[in-house]
């Protein structure tokens, strides 16, 4: 088959789809992945074809915008960016369709996939990477700026979700999306994130059912598969300077606010201060060196990128933003985790992993004391080891490939 995959977001949003694409390509399918050209080298190194969407300048402009990390302003910002290229993205997918044997696969925000599925009548799968992507009143996610709705009456949670969809999401999206749909000969839609975003043929929930069990109010076509973890390509090695640092002393603490966090100055200042107070070595992972303190001690090493599959087993703990992929990689490595969520699904991910005992959210102040407790808590160590065993099989991408093959026209 020809399989056209579209994904929107940062590395944590794109890497799982590279892994899915590789699994499909190994089965003999022709796979093309539509994403920002920021990821061209990684996509092509994986043996896949990139369909570029936007430019590197577009990617950097968005991640440099502070509103991307504001819980209230991030969605309007993202929709404004998506809207500008949605028709272009749809048309690029349609141009690659091979009649009779093409299947579409899209991430949560890759709405060009849903549009192409409707205009071309093609089979499609929506792949959600985190439970926040499904509005469930039975098991509500933790939404930024909202109270914890767990334990509230289902009817009340459903009403709140509906009000948020109508009053915030649809009000933001409808004018632009309706215009695009008219241009493509499609009728208007509402409940965009609650219903329309889910492909009618298949919804893939890329997490284990023990992390977020299926609920009665999930889409009937939804299936859980496990976390997709992109393995480091064959022959990949850690940067030599990083290896020398790791070899020169005890396992360090790791700190990353996410690959797209270009506003992490405060995060890194706290990371360096807490490490120094604890007498721990530290590895800081960020492509944005301008966010680092001006002077760093010899006990701190900075790397712009390192495959987590290779780096994390050499760390003592990981402090991060709560990205679903980062948390899953850290859990697979058996690491205690400290969470510092900013926006999006990060609060919900942090709450779910904290509930499973592998770590907790760090306070705004007093990182050193919280990290000292994290490192010395035997219950955290037991939970981390248990989840490393649970995640030892790294086969979710193969299970997803099975589901996609099942959509063969």
C-alpha positions in Angstrom: 0.0 0.0 0.0 0.9 3.6 -0.2 0.6 5.0 3.4 0.6 8.7 3.9 1.3 9.8 7.5 0.8 13.4 8.6 2.0 14.6 12.0 2.2 18.1 13.6 4.3 19.1 16.5 7.7 18.8 18.1 10.1 15.8 18.3 7.9 14.1 20.9 5.0 14.3 18.4 7.0 13.3 15.3 9.3 10.5 16.5 6.5 8.0 17.2 5.3 8.4 13.7 8.7 7.8 12.3 8.7 4.5 14.3 5.3 3.6 12.9 6.4 4.5 9.4 9.5 2.3 9.7 7.4 -0.7 10.9 5.2 -0.3 7.9 8.1 0.2 5.5 9.7 -3.1 6.8 6.5 -4.8 5.7 7.0 -3.6 2.1 4.6 -0.6 2.1 5.5 2.7 0.5 5.5 5.2 3.4 5.6 9.0 3.1 5.6 11.3 6.2 4.3 14.8 6.1 5.9 17.0 8.8 8.0 20.1 9.3 11.3 20.0 7.4 12.9 20.6 10.8 12.8 16.7 11.0 14.1 16.0 7.5 17.4 14.4 8.6 15.7 12.1 11.1 12.9 11.1 8.7 15.3 10.3 5.9 17.8 8.6 8.1 14.9 6.3 9.0 14.5 5.4 5.3 11.2 7.3 4.9 10.2 10.0 2.4 9.5 13.4 3.8 6.6 15.5 2.5 7.7 18.9 3.9 5.1 21.2 5.4 6.1 24.7 6.0 9.7 25.8 6.6 12.4 25.6 9.3 11.7 29.3 9.8 8.1 28.6 10.5 9.0 25.9 13.1 11.4 28.2 14.9 9.0 31.2 14.8 6.3 29.1 16.5 8.5 27.6 19.2 10.0 31.0 20.0 6.5 32.3 20.7 5.9 32.4 24.5 2.1 31.9 24.0 2.8 28.3 22.8 3.4 27.5 26.5 0.5 29.5 27.9 -2.4 27.1 28.9 -5.0 29.6 27.8 -3.4 31.0 24.6 -1.6 28.0 23.2 -4.6 26.5 21.4 -5.6 29.7 19.5 -2.0 30.1 18.5 -1.7 26.5 17.2 -4.9 26.8 15.3 -3.8 30.0 13.7 -0.7 28.3 12.5 -2.4 25.2 11.3 -5.1 27.1 9.5 -2.6 28.9 7.3 -1.4 25.7 5.8 -4.3 23.3 6.1 -5.4 23.5 2.5 -1.8 23.2 1.3 -1.3 20.2 3.5 -4.6 18.6 2.3 -3.7 19.2 -1.4 -0.2 17.8 -0.9 -1.6 14.6 0.5 -4.2 14.3 -2.2 -1.5 14.7 -4.8 0.2 11.6 -3.4 -2.8 9.4 -3.4 -2.6 6.3 -5.5 -6.2 5.2 -6.2 -7.2 1.9 -4.8 -4.3 1.3 -2.3 -3.8 4.4 -0.3 -4.3 4.7 3.5 -4.1 7.9 5.5 -2.7 8.2 9.0 -2.8 11.4 11.1 -1.8 12.7 14.5 -4.3 14.5 16.6 -3.7 17.9 15.1 -3.0 16.7 11.5 -6.4 17.7 10.4 -5.4 17.5 6.7 -5.7 13.8 7.1 -9.4 14.0 8.2 -10.1 16.5 5.3 -8.4 14.2 2.7 -10.3 11.2 4.1 -13.6 13.1 3.6 -12.8 14.6 0.2 -11.3 11.4 -1.3 -13.3 8.8 0.5 -10.1 7.1 1.7 -9.6 4.8 4.8 -7.8 6.6 7.6 -6.6 6.2 11.1 -6.2 8.9 13.8 -3.3 8.2 16.2 -3.5 9.9 19.6 -0.4 9.9 21.6 -1.9 10.9 25.0 -5.2 10.3 26.8 -5.9 14.1 26.9 -6.8 13.8 23.2 -10.0 12.0 24.0 -12.7 13.9 25.9 -14.0 11.4 28.5 -16.5 12.3 31.2 -16.0 8.8 32.6 -12.3 9.3 33.3 -11.6 13.0 32.7 -8.1 14.2 31.9 -6.4 16.9 33.9 -6.8 20.1 31.8 -4.4 23.1 32.3 -6.2 25.7 34.4 -9.0 23.3 35.4 -9.6 21.6 38.8 -9.2 17.8 39.0 -12.6 16.6 37.7 -12.0 13.0 38.8 -14.8 11.9 41.1 -17.2 14.6 39.9 -20.6 13.4 38.6 -20.3 12.1 35.0 -23.2 14.3 33.9 -21.6 17.4 35.2 -18.2 16.6 33.6 -19.9 15.9 30.3 -21.7 19.3 30.6 -18.5 21.1 31.3 -16.7 19.5 28.4 -19.6 20.4 26.1 -19.6 24.0 27.3 -15.8 24.2 26.7 -16.1 22.7 23.2 -18.9 25.1 22.2 -17.7 28.2 24.0 -13.9 27.9 23.4 -12.8 25.3 20.9 -15.5 25.5 18.3 -15.8 29.3 18.7 -12.0 29.5 18.0 -11.9 27.0 15.1 -15.3 27.2 13.4 -14.9 30.3 11.3 -11.7 29.3 9.7 -12.4 25.6 9.4 -15.8 26.2 8.0 -14.3 28.4 5.3 -11.8 25.7 4.4 -14.4 23.0 4.3 -16.6 25.1 2.0 -13.6 25.5 -0.3 -13.2 21.8 -0.4 -16.9 21.1 -0.9 -17.5 19.8 2.7 -20.3 20.7 5.1 -19.4 22.6 8.4 -18.6 20.5 11.5 -18.9 21.1 15.2 -17.5 19.3 18.3 -14.2 19.4 16.4 -12.0 17.9 19.1 -14.6 15.9 20.8 -15.9 14.0 17.8 -14.7 15.1 14.3 -11.0 14.7 15.0 -11.4 10.9 15.4 -11.3 9.1 12.1 -14.4 7.0 11.7 -12.6 3.8 10.6 -9.9 3.6 13.4 -8.7 5.5 16.4 -5.4 4.4 17.8 -4.7 5.2 21.4 -0.9 4.9 21.6 -0.7 4.1 25.3 -1.2 0.9 27.4 -4.6 0.2 28.9 -3.0 0.2 32.3 -2.0 3.8 31.8 -5.5 5.0 30.7 -8.1 2.2 30.5 -10.7 2.3 27.7 -13.9 4.0 28.8 -17.5 3.6 27.7 -17.6 7.1 26.2 -14.5 6.7 24.1 -15.1 6.3 20.3 -16.2 2.8 19.5 -13.4 2.4 17.0 -10.7 3.2 19.5 -8.0 0.6 20.4 -5.1 1.0 22.9 -1.7 -0.3 21.8 1.1 0.8 24.1 3.6 3.7 23.9 5.4 4.1 20.7 9.1 4.5 21.4 11.4 5.2 18.4 14.5 3.2 18.8 17.9 4.8 18.0 18.8 4.0 14.4 21.4 1.3 14.0 24.9 2.7 14.4 23.8 5.7 16.4 26.1 6.7 19.3 26.0 9.4 21.9 28.2 12.5 21.2 31.8 11.8 22.2 31.9 14.7 24.6 28.8 13.5 26.4 30.3 10.0 26.6 33.4 11.3 28.2 31.4 13.3 30.7 29.2 10.3 31.6 32.3 8.1 32.0 34.1 10.6 34.2 31.9 10.1 37.3 28.7 8.8 38.9 25.4 8.8 37.0 24.2 12.4 36.7 20.7 13.8 36.9 19.1 14.7 33.6 17.1 17.8 32.9 15.1 18.7 29.8 12.1 21.0 29.4 11.3 19.5 25.9 12.9 19.8 22.5 10.7 22.8 21.5 11.0 24.7 24.8 12.7 27.9 23.8 11.8 29.7 27.0 13.5 27.5 29.6 15.8 30.0 31.2 14.1 29.6 34.7 14.0 25.8 34.3 17.7 25.5 33.7 18.6 28.0 36.4 16.8 25.9 38.9 18.3 22.7 37.5 21.8 24.0 37.9 21.1 25.3 41.4 19.5 22.2 42.6 22.2 19.9 41.3 24.9 22.1 43.0 23.0 22.0 46.3 22.7 18.2 46.1 26.3 17.7 45.0 25.1 15.9 41.9 26.4 16.0 38.3 23.9 17.0 35.7 23.2 16.7 32.0 21.1 19.5 30.4 19.4 18.6 27.1 18.2 21.5 24.9 18.8 22.9 21.4 18.4 26.4 22.8 21.7 27.3 24.4 20.7 30.9 24.9 18.4 29.7 27.7 21.3 28.4 29.8 23.0 30.2 32.6 25.9 32.3 31.4 28.5 30.2 33.4 28.1 26.5 34.1 30.3 24.5 36.5 32.3 21.5 35.3 29.8 19.2 36.9 27.2 20.2 34.3 27.3 19.1 30.7 25.0 20.4 27.9 23.9 18.5 24.8 21.5 19.8 22.2 20.2 16.4 21.3 20.8 12.8 22.3 18.7 9.6 21.6 17.0 9.0 24.9 17.2 5.2 24.4 21.0 5.6 24.8 21.2 8.5 27.2 18.5 7.7 29.8 19.9 4.3 31.1 23.1 6.3 32.1 21.2 8.8 34.3 20.1 8.6 37.9 16.8 10.5 37.4 15.1 12.7 34.9 13.4 16.0 35.4 11.3 17.0 32.5 8.1 18.7 31.2 5.8 15.7 31.3 5.8 15.0 27.5 4.2 11.7 26.9 7.1 10.3 24.9 9.8 11.6 27.4 7.9 10.1 30.3 7.5 6.7 28.6 11.2 6.6 27.7 12.2 7.5 31.3 9.8 4.8 32.6 11.3 2.2 30.2 14.7 3.1 31.5 13.6 2.6 35.1 14.2 6.2 36.2 12.6 8.3 39.0 11.0 11.3 37.4 10.4 14.9 38.4 7.7 16.7 36.4 7.6 20.4 35.5 4.6 20.7 33.2 4.0 23.8 31.1 0.9 23.3 28.9 -0.9 21.0 26.6 -1.2 17.4 27.8 1.7 17.7 30.2 -0.3 18.3 33.3 -2.4 15.2 32.6 0.6 13.0 31.8 2.4 14.2 35.0 -0.7 13.4 37.1 -1.0 9.9 35.6 2.6 9.0 36.1 2.7 10.5 39.6 -0.3 8.3 40.4 1.7 5.3 39.3 4.4 6.1 41.8 7.4 6.8 39.5 7.8 10.4 40.7 6.0 13.6 41.3 5.6 17.2 40.2 8.3 19.5 41.5 7.3 22.5 43.4 7.9 26.0 42.1 10.6 26.5 44.8 12.7 24.0 46.6 13.7 21.6 43.8 16.7 20.3 45.7 14.7 19.1 48.7 12.1 17.5 46.4 14.8 15.8 44.3 16.6 14.5 47.4 13.3 12.8 48.4 12.8 11.5 44.9 16.3 9.9 44.8 16.0 8.4 48.3 12.4 7.1 48.2 12.5 3.3 48.0 8.8 3.2 46.9 9.8 5.3 43.8 12.6 3.0 43.0 10.3 -0.1 43.2 7.7 1.6 41.0 10.3 2.7 38.5 11.7 -0.9 38.2 8.2 -2.3 37.9 7.4 0.0 35.0 10.7 -0.7 33.3 9.7 -4.4 33.3 6.2 -3.5 32.0 7.7 -1.5 29.1 10.4 -3.9 28.2 8.6 -5.0 25.0 8.9 -2.1 22.5 6.4 -3.4 20.0 3.5 -0.8 20.0 4.5 0.3 16.5 4.1 -3.2 15.2 0.6 -3.4 16.7 -0.3 -0.1 15.2 1.1 -1.3 11.8 -1.3 -4.3 12.1 -4.2 -1.9 12.6 -3.3 0.3 9.7 -2.9 -2.7 7.4 -6.4 -3.7 8.5 -7.7 -0.6 6.7 -6.5 -1.8 3.3 -9.0 -0.5 0.7 
